[in-house]
Amino acid sequence: MSRPIVIVGAGVIGLDVALLLAEQGYGPSITVIAEHLPGDTSINYTSPWAGANFSAISGGDANALRWDKYGYQHMMKLAEEHGTEACISKTPSFEYWDELPSKTKIESMSGYLEDFAMLDIKDIPKGCQFGVSFTTITVNAPRYIQYLYRLLQEQYGVQFVRQRLPSIKAGFSDISTKIVFNCTGNGARHLPGVEDAKSYPTRGQILLTKAPQITKNVMRHGKDYETYIIPRPQSNGSVILGGYMQKGVSTGDTFSRESESIVERTTTLLPELLTPGMEVLAAFSGLRPSREGGARVERTSIQLDELRNGILVHNYGAGGTGFQAGLGMARDAVNAVEDVLRSISREKSRL
Ligand SMILES: Cc1cc2nc3c(=O)[nH]c(=O)nc-3n(C[C@H](O)[C@H](O)[C@H](O)COP(=O)(O)OP(=O)(O)OC[C@H]3O[C@@H](n4cnc5c(N)ncnc54)[C@H](O)[C@@H]3O)c2cc1C
């Protein structure tokens, strides 16, 4: 089997690249190589631990604003057309800030979010200075990546290989490989050939709870904390409560003092959690693959031997936004190799 396109990594970032390429007819030319695949759980595999939702937690730079907009529009369409199978849902959302957020960010969001409204100060929690409401996307993260995994194999003919690569160069081990996408998340810090010192984990602890009465997404952005409540689609009333943003912390352990703080903060923010009551089912911890200066989406060239250079597209460092920004990042990554893709055959039926 030839391998013209290799994607290293099967988190949401690698799966999003595979999806965009498969939609353009490249499915049978794609091989995803990953140590962890959807359905696995490991502290070295972030995607199953995400909340997840679309929110204003992302940065305010031009890339982040563009990726968010593209991701929102794509996922809203997916929720309308395949929400049940994909385990994603349109959900009313309320976000509050302890300090005024950037004007650029709010202006950008107000331009495309459905049902966007700025809230009156009397309608926002005490201590907050600003609040908005809109229709967001909530995602059952572990089930959504399993949906993409099935879709890519069954409908688009994408191959998946479970393997831990010893270096990024090893992605080019098949002579037919023309492009490698590096979607290794936290792996980028130590993987030989990448070794990005700007990469670091941001630990988060979350609680999986049962609270079927909660049907809205609520977030409070503090100076040094994030508190959030995310109803999980297609889960019989599960709700994710969070959270923490601990820069540079890499333990996968969970801590009871953090669980207590999460319960205290979320029930203060949304007292409906306590009526008629909620059940805490489990605590999890995950490591957001973060990067100084933001995510790296960049085409580079890598020397493979004296005669051969490989085209390597980096796509990692999504931090706390891989689900909402992943499709926008994937679009930039794919556009960066448009010229090379033209030399790879496509399925005519998808054109
Ligand atoms: C608590 C928490 C809450 C979050 N909430 C949200 C949210 O609400 N919304 C949102 O958008 N995002 C959220 N995120 C962030 C989101 O989960 C991440 O941005 C996203 O999962 C990163 O995906 P990734 O594909 O880059 O990394 P990963 O999911 O970690 O995938 C990396 C892949 O690379 C593979 N890999 C690495 N090294 C190698 C190697 N040497 N050889 C082979 N394979 C390798 C791994 O096996 C894996 O398949 C949250 C994260 C956490 C922890």
The ligand as a Gaussian input file, in Angstrom:
#p B3LYP/6-31G(d) Opt

LIG

0 1
 C       -9.707000      19.511000      30.817000
 C       -9.687000      19.948000      29.376000
 C      -10.766000      20.623000      28.848000
 C      -10.754000      21.046000      27.512000
 N      -11.860000      21.674000      26.995000
 C      -11.863000      22.083000      25.709000
 C      -13.006000      22.747000      25.165000
 O      -14.017000      22.945000      25.853000
 N      -12.960000      23.132000      23.870000
 C      -11.861000      22.926000      23.065000
 O      -11.877000      23.312000      21.893000
 N      -10.773000      22.303000      23.560000
 C      -10.735000      21.891000      24.863000
 N       -9.625000      21.279000      25.385000
 C       -8.415000      21.233000      24.556000
 C       -8.384000      20.075000      23.582000
 O       -8.672000      18.879000      24.270000
 C       -6.989000      20.009000      22.932000
 O       -6.676000      21.238000      22.307000
 C       -6.949000      18.912000      21.882000
 O       -7.416000      17.696000      22.407000
 C       -5.513000      18.718000      21.362000
 O       -5.554000      17.719000      20.387000
 P       -4.240000      17.148000      19.716000
 O       -4.721000      16.305000      18.591000
 O       -3.291000      18.270000      19.420000
 O       -3.523000      16.278000      20.854000
 P       -3.857000      14.804000      21.394000
 O       -5.302000      14.592000      21.546000
 O       -3.004000      14.619000      22.607000
 O       -3.335000      13.825000      20.263000
 C       -1.965000      13.661000      19.992000
 C       -1.794000      12.458000      19.101000
 O       -0.423000      12.346000      18.731000
 C        0.015000      11.016000      18.962000
 N        1.468000      11.021000      19.146000
 C        2.230000      11.844000      19.891000
 N        3.528000      11.499000      19.781000
 C        3.589000      10.442000      18.909000
 C        4.635000       9.631000      18.377000
 N        5.911000       9.816000      18.705000
 N        4.304000       8.609000      17.534000
 C        3.015000       8.376000      17.197000
 N        1.991000       9.115000      17.679000
 C        2.280000      10.127000      18.524000
 C       -0.776000      10.582000      20.187000
 O       -0.754000       9.176000      20.348000
 C       -2.150000      11.132000      19.787000
 O       -2.774000      10.265000      18.874000
 C       -9.620000      20.804000      26.694000
 C       -8.559000      20.089000      27.212000
 C       -8.573000      19.659000      28.544000
 C       -7.413000      18.880000      29.081000

